[in-house]
Amino acid sequence: MEGNGALWAGVRTGVNAQLSAEKCLWIKYWKDREMRRRENILLVTIVCFWFALYVYIPYQTPYLTALGVSAGAIGTVVGSYGIMQLILRLPVGVMADYAGKHKPFVILGAALTGLACAVRFVFLDGTGFLIGNIISGCGASTWISYMVLFSGYYSRQEQQKATSRAIMACNLGMCLGFVFSTCFYAVTSMRFLCGAGIAAGALGVVLALCVKEESSGKREVSGNSQKGSTEEKTTVKSLLSICANKKLILFSLLALLQQGIQMATAMSFTTQILEDLGAGAGFIGCASVFYMIAAVASAQFASTEVCERRGARFYIPLVFLLTGIYCVLVPVVGNIYVIFLLQAFPGMSTGILLSYLTSESMTEVPKEKSSTAMGFFQAVYAVGMSAFPTIVGSLTEQVNVGLGYAFLAAAAFLGTVVTLVYYRRRAEKKPEKLS
């Protein structure tokens, strides 16, 4: 009888162990499913956010020109979008860190994109677009919180994957906006595009309300604090101190080059070159769409393990080099089909290069200062977004477009050299630390 009791006890133990293992598997399954659901909601919100910001962009300048708005006034309308981001991104980052919350800024950003399109919808003139672009710039400044909130869903070791996925969703939203406008502008109107932006912004707000944010928890007290001491007070000065981080500064300046080149080429003057070579509106639209498809695909590639095997040390200088080659070739090849294919290079810059520059800039940033650091990073590269197109436009007007692109090529090659030197020096320092 004692033997039977021991046998049954062993059976019960085995059954309980199996049930416990199955329970753990089910818990893990539901946790993973909830995590994927949470990520997907925010990713779709990001797509709506950027769709609303970019759906009207391909035809903004032609539309305002047709209305008789002067070139200088159009420049002010276009520039207001970048200037607002330059002014607001760092303050928004500091406010998000100070509040310890990002969801309110995500909701606000989605609402502002819809509001901007609503202003354009009602006032379809230069003034309406100026006010709309100012509001859009304010909305785009909250992109910091989208990035930081999404990155918070991943571990410290998976930040590159998180960054790449967020940028992929960003590029997808832009791409869908370009496709939508290319398909419908000719057969509808600018008001229809703005209406689509309102709908995307409204959907973004609804989705943003469903976004879940992890509690940031209380910050640890720095220094030799004793048990029971009060929590360290967060100050604007302590948050801004992260802006002195050398790695953050370096990769912010590299992003300035990347974003400046992108805005001056694929987003503007490459389109003008195609038009001068005789390309029609449909071809130019397809070239922009191809550029965005390349950006989406390369951002997705940047989030894979295959890309991670070589990592930032390989891909950052490589894509800078390819971008420089693009800037050399575009003004001289004289063939619209070759330029169409070359659009893959700035697509790689927007996908792979920007993903790595963003993740590398944040590697030495404490979590509680991540929004401030991201605000600094994006404010610095916003300088390139505004300055490079202006410089290229001036060089083109005074000499020719070839000189403008030569300036951009030099900037890209500078990025190649700087990153090669940086990673070589870092590799040399590692053996010294080991010894």
C-alpha positions in Angstrom: 0.0 0.0 0.0 2.8 2.3 0.8 4.4 1.6 -2.6 1.0 2.4 -4.3 0.8 5.7 -2.4 4.3 6.6 -3.4 3.5 5.7 -7.0 0.3 7.9 -7.0 2.2 10.7 -5.4 4.8 10.5 -8.2 2.0 10.5 -10.8 0.4 13.5 -9.2 3.7 15.3 -9.1 4.3 14.6 -12.8 0.8 15.6 -13.8 1.1 18.9 -11.8 4.5 19.6 -13.4 3.1 19.1 -16.8 0.1 21.3 -16.1 2.3 23.9 -14.7 4.5 23.8 -17.8 1.4 24.0 -20.0 0.1 26.9 -18.0 3.5 28.8 -18.4 3.3 28.2 -22.1 -0.2 29.6 -22.3 0.8 32.6 -20.2 3.7 33.3 -22.5 1.5 32.9 -25.6 -1.0 35.4 -24.3 1.7 37.8 -23.2 3.4 37.6 -26.6 0.0 38.1 -28.3 -0.8 41.1 -26.2 2.6 42.5 -26.9 2.2 42.1 -30.7 -1.3 43.7 -30.4 0.1 46.6 -28.5 2.9 47.2 -31.0 0.6 46.9 -34.0 -1.8 49.5 -32.6 1.0 52.0 -32.3 2.5 51.1 -35.7 -0.8 51.7 -37.4 -1.1 55.0 -35.5 2.3 56.0 -36.8 1.2 55.1 -40.4 -1.9 57.3 -40.0 0.2 60.1 -38.5 2.6 60.3 -41.4 -0.1 59.7 -44.0 -1.9 62.8 -42.8 1.4 64.8 -42.8 2.4 63.9 -46.3 -0.6 63.1 -48.4 -0.7 66.6 -49.9 3.1 67.1 -50.2 3.7 65.9 -53.8 1.3 68.5 -55.2 1.6 71.3 -52.7 4.0 73.4 -54.7 2.3 72.9 -58.1 -1.1 73.7 -56.5 0.0 76.9 -54.9 1.9 78.0 -58.1 -1.3 77.5 -60.1 -3.1 79.7 -57.6 -0.6 82.5 -58.4 1.3 82.3 -55.0 4.8 83.7 -55.5 7.9 81.5 -55.2 9.1 83.3 -52.2 5.7 82.8 -50.4 5.7 79.1 -51.3 9.2 78.9 -49.8 7.8 80.4 -46.6 4.9 77.9 -46.6 7.2 74.9 -47.1 9.9 76.2 -44.7 7.4 76.8 -41.8 6.9 73.1 -41.4 10.6 72.5 -40.7 11.1 75.7 -38.6 8.3 74.7 -36.2 10.0 71.3 -35.6 13.4 73.0 -35.1 11.8 75.2 -32.5 9.6 72.7 -30.7 11.3 69.3 -30.8 13.7 69.8 -27.9 11.1 71.5 -25.6 8.6 68.7 -26.4 11.2 66.1 -25.5 11.9 67.8 -22.2 8.2 68.1 -21.4 7.7 64.4 -22.1 10.6 63.4 -19.9 9.5 65.8 -17.1 5.9 64.5 -17.2 7.2 60.9 -17.6 4.4 60.2 -20.1 4.3 60.0 -23.9 0.7 58.9 -24.7 -0.8 62.4 -24.3 1.8 63.7 -26.8 1.0 60.8 -29.2 -2.7 61.7 -29.1 -2.0 65.4 -29.5 0.3 64.8 -32.5 -2.4 62.7 -34.3 -5.0 65.4 -33.5 -2.8 68.2 -34.9 -2.2 66.4 -38.2 -5.9 66.1 -38.7 -6.5 69.7 -37.7 -3.8 70.9 -40.1 -5.6 69.2 -43.0 -8.9 70.6 -41.8 -7.5 74.1 -42.1 -6.3 73.5 -45.6 -9.6 71.9 -46.5 -11.5 75.1 -45.4 -9.0 77.6 -46.6 -7.5 76.4 -49.9 -5.1 79.3 -50.5 -1.6 80.4 -49.5 -2.7 81.6 -46.1 -4.5 78.3 -45.3 -1.5 76.3 -46.3 0.8 78.5 -44.2 -1.3 78.0 -41.1 -1.8 74.3 -41.9 2.0 73.8 -42.3 2.6 75.6 -39.0 0.2 73.2 -37.3 1.7 70.3 -39.1 5.1 71.3 -37.9 3.8 71.3 -34.3 2.2 67.9 -34.8 5.4 66.5 -36.3 7.4 67.6 -33.3 5.6 65.0 -31.2 7.2 62.2 -33.3 9.7 62.1 -30.5 7.1 60.5 -28.2 6.0 58.0 -30.9 9.7 56.8 -31.2 10.4 56.7 -27.5 7.1 55.0 -26.6 7.6 52.3 -29.2 11.2 51.8 -28.2 10.0 51.2 -24.6 8.3 48.0 -25.8 11.7 46.5 -26.5 14.7 45.6 -24.3 17.9 47.7 -24.3 19.5 45.1 -26.6 16.7 45.3 -29.2 16.7 49.1 -29.7 18.0 48.9 -33.2 15.1 46.6 -34.2 12.6 48.9 -32.5 13.9 52.0 -34.2 13.9 50.3 -37.6 10.3 49.1 -37.2 9.1 52.6 -36.1 10.9 54.2 -39.1 9.5 51.5 -41.4 5.9 52.5 -40.3 6.8 56.2 -40.7 8.1 55.5 -44.3 5.0 53.4 -45.0 2.7 56.2 -44.0 4.6 58.6 -46.3 4.6 56.1 -49.1 0.8 55.5 -48.8 0.3 59.2 -48.9 2.3 59.6 -52.0 0.5 56.7 -53.7 -2.9 58.1 -52.7 -2.1 61.6 -54.0 -0.6 60.2 -57.2 -3.7 58.1 -57.9 -6.4 60.6 -56.9 -5.2 64.2 -57.3 -5.6 64.4 -61.1 -9.2 63.0 -60.9 -10.3 64.8 -57.8 -8.9 67.9 -56.1 -6.6 69.2 -53.4 -9.6 69.4 -51.1 -10.1 65.6 -51.5 -6.5 65.0 -50.4 -6.9 67.2 -47.4 -10.2 65.4 -46.6 -8.2 62.1 -46.6 -5.7 63.7 -44.2 -8.5 64.6 -41.9 -9.8 61.1 -41.9 -6.3 59.7 -41.2 -5.7 62.1 -38.4 -9.1 61.2 -36.8 -8.3 57.5 -37.1 -4.9 58.2 -35.6 -6.5 59.8 -32.5 -8.9 56.9 -32.0 -6.0 54.4 -32.2 -3.8 56.6 -30.0 -6.4 56.5 -27.3 -6.0 52.7 -27.3 -2.2 52.8 -27.1 -0.8 51.3 -23.9 2.1 52.9 -22.1 4.3 51.2 -19.6 4.5 52.9 -16.2 7.9 54.6 -16.0 8.1 54.1 -12.3 10.1 56.1 -9.8 13.6 57.2 -10.6 16.4 56.0 -8.4 18.1 58.5 -6.2 21.6 59.2 -7.4 24.7 59.4 -5.2 25.1 57.8 -1.8 21.5 58.3 -0.7 20.3 56.7 2.5 17.2 54.5 2.8 14.1 56.5 3.2 15.5 59.6 1.5 13.3 61.5 -0.9 13.0 60.8 -4.6 15.5 62.8 -6.7 13.8 65.8 -8.2 13.7 66.0 -12.0 14.8 69.4 -13.3 15.0 70.9 -16.7 18.7 71.4 -16.2 19.3 67.7 -15.3 17.4 66.6 -18.4 19.2 69.0 -20.7 22.6 67.8 -19.4 22.2 64.8 -21.7 22.6 67.1 -24.7 26.4 67.3 -23.9 26.8 63.6 -24.6 29.5 63.3 -27.3 28.0 60.3 -29.0 24.6 61.9 -29.1 26.1 65.1 -30.6 28.1 63.2 -33.3 25.3 61.1 -34.5 22.9 64.0 -34.4 25.2 65.9 -36.8 25.5 62.9 -39.0 21.7 62.7 -39.1 21.8 66.4 -40.1 23.8 65.5 -43.2 21.5 62.5 -44.0 18.2 64.4 -43.6 19.5 67.5 -45.3 20.6 65.5 -48.4 17.3 63.6 -48.4 15.2 66.8 -48.3 17.3 68.5 -51.0 17.3 65.6 -53.4 14.5 63.0 -53.4 12.0 65.4 -51.8 12.7 68.4 -54.0 15.5 69.0 -56.6 15.6 65.5 -58.1 11.9 66.0 -59.0 12.9 69.2 -60.8 15.7 67.5 -62.6 13.3 64.8 -63.9 10.9 67.5 -65.0 13.6 69.4 -66.9 14.5 66.1 -68.7 10.9 65.9 -69.9 9.4 63.5 -67.4 5.6 63.8 -67.0 3.7 64.2 -63.7 2.8 60.5 -63.6 6.5 59.4 -64.0 7.6 61.9 -61.4 5.0 60.6 -59.0 6.1 57.0 -59.6 9.7 58.0 -59.0 8.7 59.4 -55.6 6.7 56.3 -54.8 9.6 54.1 -55.8 11.8 56.1 -53.4 9.4 55.6 -50.6 9.0 51.8 -51.3 12.8 51.5 -51.2 12.7 53.4 -47.8 10.1 51.0 -46.4 11.9 47.9 -47.6 15.3 49.0 -46.3 13.9 50.0 -42.9 12.3 46.5 -42.7 15.7 45.0 -43.6 17.4 47.1 -40.9 15.2 45.4 -38.3 16.3 41.9 -39.3 19.1 39.7 -37.8 20.7 39.5 -41.3 21.3 43.2 -41.2 22.4 43.1 -37.5 25.2 40.7 -38.4 27.3 43.5 -39.9 25.6 46.3 -37.9 26.1 50.0 -37.8 29.9 49.9 -38.4 29.3 48.5 -41.9 26.1 50.0 -43.0 26.4 53.6 -41.9 29.6 54.4 -44.0 28.3 52.2 -46.9 25.0 54.0 -47.2 26.6 57.4 -46.9 29.0 56.4 -49.7 26.0 55.2 -51.9 24.2 58.5 -51.2 27.3 60.5 -52.3 27.4 58.4 -55.5 23.7 59.2 -56.0 24.4 62.9 -55.7 27.2 62.7 -58.2 25.2 60.8 -60.8 21.7 62.3 -60.7 22.6 65.7 -62.3 24.9 64.2 -65.0 23.3 61.0 -66.3 20.6 62.7 -68.4 18.3 59.7 -68.4 15.0 59.7 -66.5 14.9 55.9 -66.2 18.4 55.7 -64.7 17.5 58.4 -62.2 14.3 56.5 -61.4 16.4 53.4 -60.4 18.9 55.6 -58.5 16.0 56.7 -56.2 16.7 53.4 -54.4 19.8 55.0 -52.8 18.1 57.8 -50.9 15.5 55.2 -50.0 18.2 53.2 -48.3 19.4 56.4 -46.6 15.9 57.0 -45.2 15.5 53.4 -44.2 18.8 51.8 -43.1 21.0 54.9 -42.5 18.4 56.9 -40.4 17.6 53.8 -38.4 21.2 53.2 -37.4 21.9 56.9 -36.8 18.9 57.1 -34.4 19.7 53.9 -32.5 23.4 54.7 -32.2 22.7 58.2 -30.9 20.6 56.7 -28.0 23.0 54.0 -26.8 24.5 56.0 -24.0 21.2 57.8 -23.0 19.5 56.9 -19.7 15.8 55.9 -20.1 14.5 58.8 -18.0 16.2 61.3 -20.5 15.4 59.5 -23.7 12.8 62.0 -24.9 15.1 65.0 -24.3 17.9 63.2 -26.1 15.5 62.3 -29.0 14.3 65.9 -29.1 17.9 67.1 -29.3 18.6 64.6 -32.1 15.6 65.5 -34.1 16.1 69.3 -33.6 19.7 69.1 -34.9 18.7 67.1 -38.0 15.8 69.6 -38.6 18.6 72.2 -39.2 19.7 70.1 -42.2 16.1 69.7 -43.4 15.8 73.5 -43.6 19.4 74.6 -44.5 20.4 72.1 -47.2 17.5 72.7 -49.6 18.1 76.5 -49.2 21.8 76.1 -49.9 21.2 73.9 -53.0 18.6 76.3 -54.3 21.0 79.2 -53.9 23.8 77.4 -55.7 21.5 76.2 -58.4 20.2 79.8 -59.0 23.7 81.3 -59.0 25.5 78.6 -61.0 23.7 75.3 -61.8 22.1 72.3 -60.2 25.3 70.3 -60.7 27.1 72.5 -58.1 24.3 72.1 -55.6 24.5 68.3 -55.9 28.3 68.5 -55.7 27.8 70.2 -52.3 25.5 67.4 -51.2 27.9 64.7 -52.5 30.7 66.3 -50.4 28.5 66.2 -47.4 27.7 62.5 -47.9 31.4 61.6 -48.4 32.2 63.6 -45.3 29.7 61.3 -43.4 31.5 58.3 -44.9 34.9 59.4 -43.7 33.8 60.5 -40.2 32.0 57.2 -39.5 34.9 55.1 -40.8 37.3 57.0 -38.5 34.9 56.8 -35.6 34.3 53.0 -35.7 38.0 52.3 -36.4 39.0 54.3 -33.3 36.4 52.6 -31.2 37.6 49.2 -32.3 41.2 50.2 -31.4 40.1 51.3 -27.9 38.4 47.9 -27.1 41.7 45.9 -27.0 43.2 48.6 -24.7 40.3 48.2 -22.2 40.7 44.4 -22.3 44.4 44.6 -21.6 
